[in-house]
Amino acid sequence: MEGNGFRDRIQEFTDKNCSIVGVSFDTNADNKAFKDKANYPFDLLSDSDHKASNAFGIVTSDTGRSNRVSVLIGPDGLISKSYSQVDVAKHPEQVLADLSNLA
């Protein structure tokens, strides 16, 4: 799972003053159970009304489902990079490298 790589390298993200947040269409209760089971040290937020996903343009209109997307938001609050297709094993390393380029 993609979140596991971020969990396993959380200290590196913390050292770069980066917060990790997951978002899904699941309920808060489902996200809490998943977070606890996976031992994630970051929050999993619910977008059950799809407002955030629609705002980021990642809901496919024909199915109402979203594509898996990661977004790197810079210190200025703007999207610095969007990742729509990733190698799950290498994605945390890629984001860490991109964080270094923001500095």
Gaussian input, Z-matrix of N, CA and C with variables (Angstrom, degrees):
# hf/3-21g

backbone

0 1
 N
 C     1     B1
 C     2     B2     1     A1
 N     3     B3     2     A2     1     D1
 C     4     B4     3     A3     2     D2
 C     5     B5     4     A4     3     D3
 N     6     B6     5     A5     4     D4
 C     7     B7     6     A6     5     D5
 C     8     B8     7     A7     6     D6
 N     9     B9     8     A8     7     D7
 C    10    B10     9     A9     8     D8
 C    11    B11    10    A10     9     D9
 N    12    B12    11    A11    10    D10
 C    13    B13    12    A12    11    D11
 C    14    B14    13    A13    12    D12
 N    15    B15    14    A14    13    D13
 C    16    B16    15    A15    14    D14
 C    17    B17    16    A16    15    D15
 N    18    B18    17    A17    16    D16
 C    19    B19    18    A18    17    D17
 C    20    B20    19    A19    18    D18
 N    21    B21    20    A20    19    D19
 C    22    B22    21    A21    20    D20
 C    23    B23    22    A22    21    D21
 N    24    B24    23    A23    22    D22
 C    25    B25    24    A24    23    D23
 C    26    B26    25    A25    24    D24
 N    27    B27    26    A26    25    D25
 C    28    B28    27    A27    26    D26
 C    29    B29    28    A28    27    D27
 N    30    B30    29    A29    28    D28
 C    31    B31    30    A30    29    D29
 C    32    B32    31    A31    30    D30
 N    33    B33    32    A32    31    D31
 C    34    B34    33    A33    32    D32
 C    35    B35    34    A34    33    D33
 N    36    B36    35    A35    34    D34
 C    37    B37    36    A36    35    D35
 C    38    B38    37    A37    36    D36
 N    39    B39    38    A38    37    D37
 C    40    B40    39    A39    38    D38
 C    41    B41    40    A40    39    D39
 N    42    B42    41    A41    40    D40
 C    43    B43    42    A42    41    D41
 C    44    B44    43    A43    42    D42
 N    45    B45    44    A44    43    D43
 C    46    B46    45    A45    44    D44
 C    47    B47    46    A46    45    D45
 N    48    B48    47    A47    46    D46
 C    49    B49    48    A48    47    D47
 C    50    B50    49    A49    48    D48
 N    51    B51    50    A50    49    D49
 C    52    B52    51    A51    50    D50
 C    53    B53    52    A52    51    D51
 N    54    B54    53    A53    52    D52
 C    55    B55    54    A54    53    D53
 C    56    B56    55    A55    54    D54
 N    57    B57    56    A56    55    D55
 C    58    B58    57    A57    56    D56
 C    59    B59    58    A58    57    D57
 N    60    B60    59    A59    58    D58
 C    61    B61    60    A60    59    D59
 C    62    B62    61    A61    60    D60
 N    63    B63    62    A62    61    D61
 C    64    B64    63    A63    62    D62
 C    65    B65    64    A64    63    D63
 N    66    B66    65    A65    64    D64
 C    67    B67    66    A66    65    D65
 C    68    B68    67    A67    66    D66
 N    69    B69    68    A68    67    D67
 C    70    B70    69    A69    68    D68
 C    71    B71    70    A70    69    D69
 N    72    B72    71    A71    70    D70
 C    73    B73    72    A72    71    D71
 C    74    B74    73    A73    72    D72
 N    75    B75    74    A74    73    D73
 C    76    B76    75    A75    74    D74
 C    77    B77    76    A76    75    D75
 N    78    B78    77    A77    76    D76
 C    79    B79    78    A78    77    D77
 C    80    B80    79    A79    78    D78
 N    81    B81    80    A80    79    D79
 C    82    B82    81    A81    80    D80
 C    83    B83    82    A82    81    D81
 N    84    B84    83    A83    82    D82
 C    85    B85    84    A84    83    D83
 C    86    B86    85    A85    84    D84
 N    87    B87    86    A86    85    D85
 C    88    B88    87    A87    86    D86
 C    89    B89    88    A88    87    D87
 N    90    B90    89    A89    88    D88
 C    91    B91    90    A90    89    D89
 C    92    B92    91    A91    90    D90
 N    93    B93    92    A92    91    D91
 C    94    B94    93    A93    92    D92
 C    95    B95    94    A94    93    D93
 N    96    B96    95    A95    94    D94
 C    97    B97    96    A96    95    D95
 C    98    B98    97    A97    96    D96
 N    99    B99    98    A98    97    D97
 C   100   B100    99    A99    98    D98
 C   101   B101   100   A100    99    D99
 N   102   B102   101   A101   100   D100
 C   103   B103   102   A102   101   D101
 C   104   B104   103   A103   102   D102
 N   105   B105   104   A104   103   D103
 C   106   B106   105   A105   104   D104
 C   107   B107   106   A106   105   D105
 N   108   B108   107   A107   106   D106
 C   109   B109   108   A108   107   D107
 C   110   B110   109   A109   108   D108
 N   111   B111   110   A110   109   D109
 C   112   B112   111   A111   110   D110
 C   113   B113   112   A112   111   D111
 N   114   B114   113   A113   112   D112
 C   115   B115   114   A114   113   D113
 C   116   B116   115   A115   114   D114
 N   117   B117   116   A116   115   D115
 C   118   B118   117   A117   116   D116
 C   119   B119   118   A118   117   D117
 N   120   B120   119   A119   118   D118
 C   121   B121   120   A120   119   D119
 C   122   B122   121   A121   120   D120
 N   123   B123   122   A122   121   D121
 C   124   B124   123   A123   122   D122
 C   125   B125   124   A124   123   D123
 N   126   B126   125   A125   124   D124
 C   127   B127   126   A126   125   D125
 C   128   B128   127   A127   126   D126
 N   129   B129   128   A128   127   D127
 C   130   B130   129   A129   128   D128
 C   131   B131   130   A130   129   D129
 N   132   B132   131   A131   130   D130
 C   133   B133   132   A132   131   D131
 C   134   B134   133   A133   132   D132
 N   135   B135   134   A134   133   D133
 C   136   B136   135   A135   134   D134
 C   137   B137   136   A136   135   D135
 N   138   B138   137   A137   136   D136
 C   139   B139   138   A138   137   D137
 C   140   B140   139   A139   138   D138
 N   141   B141   140   A140   139   D139
 C   142   B142   141   A141   140   D140
 C   143   B143   142   A142   141   D141
 N   144   B144   143   A143   142   D142
 C   145   B145   144   A144   143   D143
 C   146   B146   145   A145   144   D144
 N   147   B147   146   A146   145   D145
 C   148   B148   147   A147   146   D146
 C   149   B149   148   A148   147   D147
 N   150   B150   149   A149   148   D148
 C   151   B151   150   A150   149   D149
 C   152   B152   151   A151   150   D150
 N   153   B153   152   A152   151   D151
 C   154   B154   153   A153   152   D152
 C   155   B155   154   A154   153   D153
 N   156   B156   155   A155   154   D154
 C   157   B157   156   A156   155   D155
 C   158   B158   157   A157   156   D156
 N   159   B159   158   A158   157   D157
 C   160   B160   159   A159   158   D158
 C   161   B161   160   A160   159   D159
 N   162   B162   161   A161   160   D160
 C   163   B163   162   A162   161   D161
 C   164   B164   163   A163   162   D162
 N   165   B165   164   A164   163   D163
 C   166   B166   165   A165   164   D164
 C   167   B167   166   A166   165   D165
 N   168   B168   167   A167   166   D166
 C   169   B169   168   A168   167   D167
 C   170   B170   169   A169   168   D168
 N   171   B171   170   A170   169   D169
 C   172   B172   171   A171   170   D170
 C   173   B173   172   A172   171   D171
 N   174   B174   173   A173   172   D172
 C   175   B175   174   A174   173   D173
 C   176   B176   175   A175   174   D174
 N   177   B177   176   A176   175   D175
 C   178   B178   177   A177   176   D176
 C   179   B179   178   A178   177   D177
 N   180   B180   179   A179   178   D178
 C   181   B181   180   A180   179   D179
 C   182   B182   181   A181   180   D180
 N   183   B183   182   A182   181   D181
 C   184   B184   183   A183   182   D182
 C   185   B185   184   A184   183   D183
 N   186   B186   185   A185   184   D184
 C   187   B187   186   A186   185   D185
 C   188   B188   187   A187   186   D186
 N   189   B189   188   A188   187   D187
 C   190   B190   189   A189   188   D188
 C   191   B191   190   A190   189   D189
 N   192   B192   191   A191   190   D190
 C   193   B193   192   A192   191   D191
 C   194   B194   193   A193   192   D192
 N   195   B195   194   A194   193   D193
 C   196   B196   195   A195   194   D194
 C   197   B197   196   A196   195   D195
 N   198   B198   197   A197   196   D196
 C   199   B199   198   A198   197   D197
 C   200   B200   199   A199   198   D198
 N   201   B201   200   A200   199   D199
 C   202   B202   201   A201   200   D200
 C   203   B203   202   A202   201   D201
 N   204   B204   203   A203   202   D202
 C   205   B205   204   A204   203   D203
 C   206   B206   205   A205   204   D204
 N   207   B207   206   A206   205   D205
 C   208   B208   207   A207   206   D206
 C   209   B209   208   A208   207   D207
 N   210   B210   209   A209   208   D208
 C   211   B211   210   A210   209   D209
 C   212   B212   211   A211   210   D210
 N   213   B213   212   A212   211   D211
 C   214   B214   213   A213   212   D212
 C   215   B215   214   A214   213   D213
 N   216   B216   215   A215   214   D214
 C   217   B217   216   A216   215   D215
 C   218   B218   217   A217   216   D216
 N   219   B219   218   A218   217   D217
 C   220   B220   219   A219   218   D218
 C   221   B221   220   A220   219   D219
 N   222   B222   221   A221   220   D220
 C   223   B223   222   A222   221   D221
 C   224   B224   223   A223   222   D222
 N   225   B225   224   A224   223   D223
 C   226   B226   225   A225   224   D224
 C   227   B227   226   A226   225   D225
 N   228   B228   227   A227   226   D226
 C   229   B229   228   A228   227   D227
 C   230   B230   229   A229   228   D228
 N   231   B231   230   A230   229   D229
 C   232   B232   231   A231   230   D230
 C   233   B233   232   A232   231   D231
 N   234   B234   233   A233   232   D232
 C   235   B235   234   A234   233   D233
 C   236   B236   235   A235   234   D234
 N   237   B237   236   A236   235   D235
 C   238   B238   237   A237   236   D236
 C   239   B239   238   A238   237   D237
 N   240   B240   239   A239   238   D238
 C   241   B241   240   A240   239   D239
 C   242   B242   241   A241   240   D240
 N   243   B243   242   A242   241   D241
 C   244   B244   243   A243   242   D242
 C   245   B245   244   A244   243   D243
 N   246   B246   245   A245   244   D244
 C   247   B247   246   A246   245   D245
 C   248   B248   247   A247   246   D246
 N   249   B249   248   A248   247   D247
 C   250   B250   249   A249   248   D248
 C   251   B251   250   A250   249   D249
 N   252   B252   251   A251   250   D250
 C   253   B253   252   A252   251   D251
 C   254   B254   253   A253   252   D252
 N   255   B255   254   A254   253   D253
 C   256   B256   255   A255   254   D254
 C   257   B257   256   A256   255   D255
 N   258   B258   257   A257   256   D256
 C   259   B259   258   A258   257   D257
 C   260   B260   259   A259   258   D258
 N   261   B261   260   A260   259   D259
 C   262   B262   261   A261   260   D260
 C   263   B263   262   A262   261   D261
 N   264   B264   263   A263   262   D262
 C   265   B265   264   A264   263   D263
 C   266   B266   265   A265   264   D264
 N   267   B267   266   A266   265   D265
 C   268   B268   267   A267   266   D266
 C   269   B269   268   A268   267   D267
 N   270   B270   269   A269   268   D268
 C   271   B271   270   A270   269   D269
 C   272   B272   271   A271   270   D270
 N   273   B273   272   A272   271   D271
 C   274   B274   273   A273   272   D272
 C   275   B275   274   A274   273   D273
 N   276   B276   275   A275   274   D274
 C   277   B277   276   A276   275   D275
 C   278   B278   277   A277   276   D276
 N   279   B279   278   A278   277   D277
 C   280   B280   279   A279   278   D278
 C   281   B281   280   A280   279   D279
 N   282   B282   281   A281   280   D280
 C   283   B283   282   A282   281   D281
 C   284   B284   283   A283   282   D282
 N   285   B285   284   A284   283   D283
 C   286   B286   285   A285   284   D284
 C   287   B287   286   A286   285   D285
 N   288   B288   287   A287   286   D286
 C   289   B289   288   A288   287   D287
 C   290   B290   289   A289   288   D288
 N   291   B291   290   A290   289   D289
 C   292   B292   291   A291   290   D290
 C   293   B293   292   A292   291   D291
 N   294   B294   293   A293   292   D292
 C   295   B295   294   A294   293   D293
 C   296   B296   295   A295   294   D294
 N   297   B297   296   A296   295   D295
 C   298   B298   297   A297   296   D296
 C   299   B299   298   A298   297   D297
 N   300   B300   299   A299   298   D298
 C   301   B301   300   A300   299   D299
 C   302   B302   301   A301   300   D300
 N   303   B303   302   A302   301   D301
 C   304   B304   303   A303   302   D302
 C   305   B305   304   A304   303   D303
 N   306   B306   305   A305   304   D304
 C   307   B307   306   A306   305   D305
 C   308   B308   307   A307   306   D306

   B1=1.4479
   B2=1.5243
   B3=1.3005
   B4=1.4596
   B5=1.5210
   B6=1.3168
   B7=1.4629
   B8=1.5124
   B9=1.3244
   B10=1.4630
   B11=1.5234
   B12=1.3208
   B13=1.4596
   B14=1.5190
   B15=1.3253
   B16=1.4665
   B17=1.5269
   B18=1.3227
   B19=1.4669
   B20=1.5221
   B21=1.3248
   B22=1.4583
   B23=1.5271
   B24=1.3291
   B25=1.4732
   B26=1.5318
   B27=1.3339
   B28=1.4663
   B29=1.5241
   B30=1.3272
   B31=1.4640
   B32=1.5282
   B33=1.3261
   B34=1.4649
   B35=1.5272
   B36=1.3276
   B37=1.4661
   B38=1.5270
   B39=1.3168
   B40=1.4654
   B41=1.5230
   B42=1.3210
   B43=1.4661
   B44=1.5282
   B45=1.3306
   B46=1.4631
   B47=1.5322
   B48=1.3370
   B49=1.4667
   B50=1.5316
   B51=1.3216
   B52=1.4597
   B53=1.5251
   B54=1.3065
   B55=1.4631
   B56=1.5202
   B57=1.3110
   B58=1.4570
   B59=1.5193
   B60=1.3257
   B61=1.4609
   B62=1.5233
   B63=1.3088
   B64=1.4566
   B65=1.5171
   B66=1.3119
   B67=1.4659
   B68=1.5211
   B69=1.3291
   B70=1.4621
   B71=1.5241
   B72=1.3306
   B73=1.4637
   B74=1.5259
   B75=1.3161
   B76=1.4590
   B77=1.5246
   B78=1.3168
   B79=1.4631
   B80=1.5269
   B81=1.3177
   B82=1.4674
   B83=1.5248
   B84=1.3287
   B85=1.4669
   B86=1.5313
   B87=1.3253
   B88=1.4695
   B89=1.5259
   B90=1.3345
   B91=1.4634
   B92=1.5219
   B93=1.3283
   B94=1.4709
   B95=1.5233
   B96=1.3262
   B97=1.4656
   B98=1.5328
   B99=1.3276
   B100=1.4621
   B101=1.5211
   B102=1.3294
   B103=1.4669
   B104=1.5248
   B105=1.3230
   B106=1.4638
   B107=1.5294
   B108=1.3272
   B109=1.4659
   B110=1.5322
   B111=1.3398
   B112=1.4669
   B113=1.5235
   B114=1.3367
   B115=1.4679
   B116=1.5316
   B117=1.3303
   B118=1.4619
   B119=1.5191
   B120=1.3296
   B121=1.4610
   B122=1.5311
   B123=1.3174
   B124=1.4640
   B125=1.5241
   B126=1.3155
   B127=1.4575
   B128=1.5234
   B129=1.3215
   B130=1.4555
   B131=1.5241
   B132=1.3029
   B133=1.4530
   B134=1.5209
   B135=1.3260
   B136=1.4528
   B137=1.5239
   B138=1.3115
   B139=1.4675
   B140=1.5258
   B141=1.3271
   B142=1.4613
   B143=1.5257
   B144=1.3278
   B145=1.4665
   B146=1.5330
   B147=1.3289
   B148=1.4722
   B149=1.5248
   B150=1.3220
   B151=1.4685
   B152=1.5268
   B153=1.3224
   B154=1.4705
   B155=1.5253
   B156=1.3123
   B157=1.4655
   B158=1.5215
   B159=1.3186
   B160=1.4630
   B161=1.5223
   B162=1.3279
   B163=1.4644
   B164=1.5299
   B165=1.3318
   B166=1.4619
   B167=1.5313
   B168=1.3343
   B169=1.4575
   B170=1.5094
   B171=1.3234
   B172=1.4705
   B173=1.5216
   B174=1.3327
   B175=1.4593
   B176=1.5172
   B177=1.3237
   B178=1.4585
   B179=1.5181
   B180=1.3038
   B181=1.4578
   B182=1.5215
   B183=1.3235
   B184=1.4556
   B185=1.5235
   B186=1.3177
   B187=1.4637
   B188=1.5176
   B189=1.3315
   B190=1.4594
   B191=1.5161
   B192=1.3156
   B193=1.4653
   B194=1.5183
   B195=1.3214
   B196=1.4611
   B197=1.5187
   B198=1.3003
   B199=1.4551
   B200=1.5219
   B201=1.3100
   B202=1.4667
   B203=1.5187
   B204=1.3167
   B205=1.4578
   B206=1.5170
   B207=1.3223
   B208=1.4640
   B209=1.5177
   B210=1.3202
   B211=1.4551
   B212=1.5189
   B213=1.3285
   B214=1.4607
   B215=1.5230
   B216=1.3178
   B217=1.4597
   B218=1.5192
   B219=1.3092
   B220=1.4562
   B221=1.5120
   B222=1.3232
   B223=1.4648
   B224=1.5248
   B225=1.3478
   B226=1.4614
   B227=1.5222
   B228=1.3512
   B229=1.4577
   B230=1.5182
   B231=1.3122
   B232=1.4581
   B233=1.5274
   B234=1.3190
   B235=1.4589
   B236=1.5229
   B237=1.3210
   B238=1.4631
   B239=1.5181
   B240=1.3245
   B241=1.4631
   B242=1.5223
   B243=1.3130
   B244=1.4553
   B245=1.5234
   B246=1.3213
   B247=1.4648
   B248=1.5245
   B249=1.3220
   B250=1.4602
   B251=1.5240
   B252=1.3125
   B253=1.4610
   B254=1.5184
   B255=1.3146
   B256=1.4606
   B257=1.5194
   B258=1.3073
   B259=1.4570
   B260=1.5265
   B261=1.3133
   B262=1.4623
   B263=1.5211
   B264=1.3142
   B265=1.4656
   B266=1.5248
   B267=1.3265
   B268=1.4636
   B269=1.5274
   B270=1.3132
   B271=1.4628
   B272=1.5289
   B273=1.3343
   B274=1.4691
   B275=1.5260
   B276=1.3289
   B277=1.4665
   B278=1.5327
   B279=1.3273
   B280=1.4595
   B281=1.5302
   B282=1.3298
   B283=1.4649
   B284=1.5288
   B285=1.3250
   B286=1.4687
   B287=1.5286
   B288=1.3165
   B289=1.4689
   B290=1.5231
   B291=1.3237
   B292=1.4614
   B293=1.5255
   B294=1.3241
   B295=1.4692
   B296=1.5219
   B297=1.3118
   B298=1.4659
   B299=1.5228
   B300=1.3264
   B301=1.4606
   B302=1.5274
   B303=1.3334
   B304=1.4665
   B305=1.5170
   B306=1.3268
   B307=1.4711
   B308=1.5088
   A1=110.48
   A2=114.50
   A3=120.62
   A4=112.35
   A5=116.99
   A6=120.42
   A7=113.77
   A8=117.32
   A9=119.84
   A10=112.09
   A11=117.17
   A12=120.25
   A13=111.97
   A14=116.09
   A15=119.87
   A16=110.25
   A17=116.34
   A18=120.62
   A19=110.42
   A20=115.53
   A21=120.27
   A22=113.26
   A23=116.80
   A24=120.41
   A25=111.67
   A26=115.66
   A27=119.94
   A28=112.46
   A29=118.19
   A30=119.57
   A31=111.14
   A32=116.83
   A33=119.83
   A34=111.19
   A35=116.31
   A36=119.87
   A37=110.49
   A38=116.08
   A39=120.53
   A40=110.33
   A41=116.95
   A42=121.30
   A43=112.03
   A44=116.92
   A45=121.50
   A46=111.38
   A47=115.73
   A48=121.72
   A49=111.56
   A50=115.24
   A51=122.05
   A52=109.73
   A53=115.98
   A54=121.64
   A55=108.94
   A56=116.16
   A57=122.72
   A58=107.65
   A59=116.57
   A60=122.40
   A61=107.36
   A62=116.50
   A63=121.00
   A64=109.49
   A65=116.63
   A66=121.84
   A67=108.06
   A68=115.91
   A69=119.97
   A70=109.33
   A71=115.55
   A72=120.80
   A73=111.78
   A74=117.66
   A75=121.53
   A76=110.74
   A77=115.61
   A78=120.44
   A79=110.17
   A80=115.54
   A81=120.08
   A82=110.84
   A83=116.65
   A84=120.49
   A85=110.87
   A86=116.70
   A87=120.15
   A88=111.10
   A89=116.49
   A90=119.80
   A91=111.58
   A92=116.63
   A93=119.72
   A94=110.26
   A95=116.56
   A96=120.37
   A97=110.72
   A98=116.98
   A99=121.22
   A100=110.71
   A101=116.66
   A102=121.82
   A103=110.49
   A104=116.20
   A105=120.61
   A106=111.22
   A107=116.44
   A108=120.60
   A109=111.23
   A110=116.78
   A111=121.46
   A112=112.42
   A113=116.26
   A114=121.60
   A115=111.82
   A116=115.03
   A117=120.12
   A118=110.34
   A119=117.66
   A120=121.23
   A121=111.88
   A122=117.17
   A123=121.78
   A124=109.06
   A125=115.30
   A126=120.77
   A127=111.83
   A128=115.01
   A129=123.43
   A130=105.97
   A131=116.60
   A132=121.88
   A133=110.93
   A134=115.31
   A135=121.29
   A136=110.86
   A137=115.15
   A138=122.52
   A139=107.30
   A140=115.65
   A141=120.53
   A142=112.68
   A143=117.21
   A144=119.71
   A145=112.25
   A146=116.92
   A147=125.05
   A148=113.80
   A149=118.27
   A150=120.28
   A151=111.92
   A152=117.41
   A153=120.09
   A154=110.57
   A155=116.96
   A156=120.53
   A157=111.40
   A158=116.96
   A159=119.91
   A160=110.79
   A161=117.16
   A162=120.94
   A163=111.01
   A164=117.06
   A165=121.05
   A166=111.95
   A167=116.81
   A168=120.60
   A169=114.54
   A170=117.25
   A171=118.88
   A172=113.99
   A173=117.23
   A174=119.79
   A175=107.81
   A176=116.08
   A177=119.01
   A178=107.95
   A179=116.98
   A180=121.83
   A181=113.25
   A182=117.75
   A183=119.08
   A184=113.05
   A185=118.60
   A186=120.17
   A187=113.50
   A188=117.54
   A189=119.88
   A190=112.59
   A191=116.77
   A192=121.26
   A193=108.50
   A194=115.24
   A195=117.97
   A196=110.16
   A197=114.00
   A198=120.12
   A199=107.37
   A200=117.01
   A201=120.56
   A202=107.95
   A203=115.43
   A204=121.59
   A205=108.89
   A206=115.87
   A207=121.58
   A208=106.91
   A209=115.38
   A210=120.78
   A211=108.27
   A212=115.98
   A213=121.69
   A214=107.06
   A215=115.52
   A216=121.56
   A217=107.58
   A218=115.95
   A219=121.75
   A220=112.61
   A221=116.77
   A222=121.75
   A223=112.80
   A224=116.43
   A225=120.41
   A226=112.32
   A227=116.71
   A228=121.24
   A229=113.81
   A230=117.67
   A231=122.04
   A232=110.52
   A233=115.89
   A234=120.51
   A235=108.60
   A236=115.51
   A237=121.35
   A238=111.61
   A239=115.70
   A240=119.76
   A241=108.65
   A242=115.15
   A243=122.47
   A244=107.70
   A245=116.18
   A246=122.16
   A247=107.82
   A248=117.31
   A249=119.24
   A250=112.80
   A251=117.43
   A252=120.89
   A253=107.60
   A254=115.45
   A255=119.11
   A256=110.92
   A257=114.57
   A258=122.55
   A259=104.45
   A260=117.02
   A261=121.90
   A262=112.06
   A263=117.56
   A264=120.95
   A265=112.11
   A266=117.65
   A267=121.33
   A268=113.63
   A269=117.24
   A270=120.57
   A271=113.74
   A272=119.99
   A273=118.38
   A274=112.43
   A275=116.88
   A276=120.91
   A277=110.89
   A278=116.02
   A279=121.07
   A280=110.66
   A281=116.30
   A282=120.14
   A283=110.24
   A284=117.44
   A285=120.01
   A286=111.10
   A287=117.21
   A288=120.51
   A289=110.49
   A290=116.69
   A291=120.08
   A292=111.47
   A293=116.89
   A294=120.45
   A295=110.57
   A296=116.61
   A297=120.57
   A298=110.99
   A299=116.44
   A300=120.72
   A301=112.66
   A302=117.10
   A303=120.59
   A304=111.56
   A305=116.21
   A306=120.53
   A307=112.58
   D1=142.56
   D2=-176.89
   D3=-58.03
   D4=-40.90
   D5=-177.88
   D6=-62.63
   D7=-26.89
   D8=-178.01
   D9=-63.10
   D10=-39.15
   D11=178.91
   D12=-64.18
   D13=-37.20
   D14=177.14
   D15=-70.60
   D16=-38.57
   D17=176.26
   D18=-60.54
   D19=-46.88
   D20=-175.21
   D21=-68.35
   D22=-20.19
   D23=-178.75
   D24=-117.96
   D25=22.55
   D26=-173.80
   D27=-57.35
   D28=-35.50
   D29=-178.52
   D30=-64.18
   D31=-36.03
   D32=178.06
   D33=-64.73
   D34=-37.87
   D35=176.96
   D36=-69.61
   D37=-41.30
   D38=177.99
   D39=-61.38
   D40=-41.94
   D41=178.84
   D42=-61.76
   D43=-25.53
   D44=178.11
   D45=-95.58
   D46=13.77
   D47=178.92
   D48=58.61
   D49=39.64
   D50=-178.24
   D51=-112.89
   D52=134.24
   D53=175.00
   D54=-102.80
   D55=136.96
   D56=176.35
   D57=-102.43
   D58=134.28
   D59=176.66
   D60=-139.48
   D61=133.07
   D62=174.41
   D63=-102.64
   D64=148.37
   D65=179.38
   D66=-134.59
   D67=135.76
   D68=176.77
   D69=-145.67
   D70=172.12
   D71=176.61
   D72=-81.35
   D73=-5.02
   D74=-178.75
   D75=-68.97
   D76=162.50
   D77=179.10
   D78=-72.46
   D79=164.31
   D80=176.10
   D81=-57.65
   D82=-41.49
   D83=-179.15
   D84=-64.06
   D85=-43.99
   D86=178.27
   D87=-63.79
   D88=-41.60
   D89=179.04
   D90=-64.54
   D91=-39.46
   D92=178.63
   D93=-63.19
   D94=-44.60
   D95=179.46
   D96=-62.12
   D97=-41.91
   D98=179.25
   D99=-66.24
   D100=-43.39
   D101=178.49
   D102=-59.69
   D103=-45.87
   D104=-179.38
   D105=-64.63
   D106=-43.11
   D107=-178.89
   D108=-64.72
   D109=-40.04
   D110=-178.14
   D111=-86.49
   D112=-5.06
   D113=-179.72
   D114=57.95
   D115=45.56
   D116=178.93
   D117=-80.47
   D118=131.77
   D119=178.47
   D120=-89.33
   D121=13.88
   D122=179.71
   D123=-128.18
   D124=160.87
   D125=-176.80
   D126=-77.32
   D127=147.10
   D128=170.20
   D129=-115.63
   D130=116.32
   D131=-175.64
   D132=-100.13
   D133=152.67
   D134=179.69
   D135=-96.48
   D136=130.78
   D137=172.41
   D138=-119.82
   D139=50.37
   D140=-174.00
   D141=-64.96
   D142=-21.56
   D143=176.94
   D144=-92.95
   D145=-0.17
   D146=175.49
   D147=66.92
   D148=11.80
   D149=-177.87
   D150=-62.76
   D151=-47.90
   D152=-179.25
   D153=-65.38
   D154=-43.76
   D155=-179.42
   D156=-63.76
   D157=-39.37
   D158=176.02
   D159=-65.56
   D160=-40.04
   D161=179.79
   D162=-62.89
   D163=-35.11
   D164=178.63
   D165=-86.43
   D166=-4.42
   D167=177.34
   D168=71.27
   D169=33.07
   D170=-176.49
   D171=-113.04
   D172=9.08
   D173=175.07
   D174=-92.19
   D175=128.20
   D176=176.37
   D177=-80.76
   D178=122.94
   D179=-171.67
   D180=-64.10
   D181=-30.06
   D182=-176.31
   D183=-75.57
   D184=-25.89
   D185=-178.31
   D186=-115.53
   D187=-18.15
   D188=-175.71
   D189=76.04
   D190=5.81
   D191=177.60
   D192=-97.08
   D193=164.43
   D194=178.18
   D195=-109.40
   D196=154.50
   D197=169.93
   D198=-81.35
   D199=152.93
   D200=176.28
   D201=-74.69
   D202=121.34
   D203=-177.44
   D204=-138.61
   D205=139.50
   D206=170.54
   D207=-111.55
   D208=144.17
   D209=-179.32
   D210=-129.39
   D211=129.96
   D212=175.55
   D213=-101.00
   D214=116.48
   D215=179.98
   D216=-104.24
   D217=124.67
   D218=-176.74
   D219=-77.01
   D220=173.97
   D221=-179.74
   D222=-60.86
   D223=-20.32
   D224=178.80
   D225=-83.72
   D226=-1.16
   D227=179.38
   D228=84.06
   D229=3.64
   D230=179.68
   D231=-100.23
   D232=152.69
   D233=177.93
   D234=-69.16
   D235=119.49
   D236=178.71
   D237=-90.37
   D238=-32.90
   D239=-177.52
   D240=-159.42
   D241=145.60
   D242=175.99
   D243=-123.60
   D244=137.76
   D245=-177.80
   D246=-121.00
   D247=108.39
   D248=-178.03
   D249=-99.62
   D250=-23.10
   D251=176.13
   D252=-134.17
   D253=120.32
   D254=-175.45
   D255=-133.38
   D256=155.56
   D257=167.35
   D258=-89.03
   D259=110.87
   D260=-173.09
   D261=-52.83
   D262=-39.64
   D263=-177.83
   D264=-68.76
   D265=-30.57
   D266=-175.53
   D267=-101.73
   D268=-8.66
   D269=-173.37
   D270=-60.33
   D271=-46.52
   D272=178.45
   D273=-57.51
   D274=-40.40
   D275=178.79
   D276=-63.34
   D277=-39.81
   D278=178.82
   D279=-63.47
   D280=-44.34
   D281=179.94
   D282=-65.87
   D283=-40.93
   D284=177.39
   D285=-60.02
   D286=-41.17
   D287=178.12
   D288=-64.27
   D289=-41.88
   D290=179.13
   D291=-67.20
   D292=-33.44
   D293=175.11
   D294=-62.68
   D295=-40.51
   D296=179.01
   D297=-62.46
   D298=-33.39
   D299=179.61
   D300=-73.70
   D301=-18.21
   D302=178.18
   D303=-75.31
   D304=-26.30
   D305=-174.64
   D306=-72.11

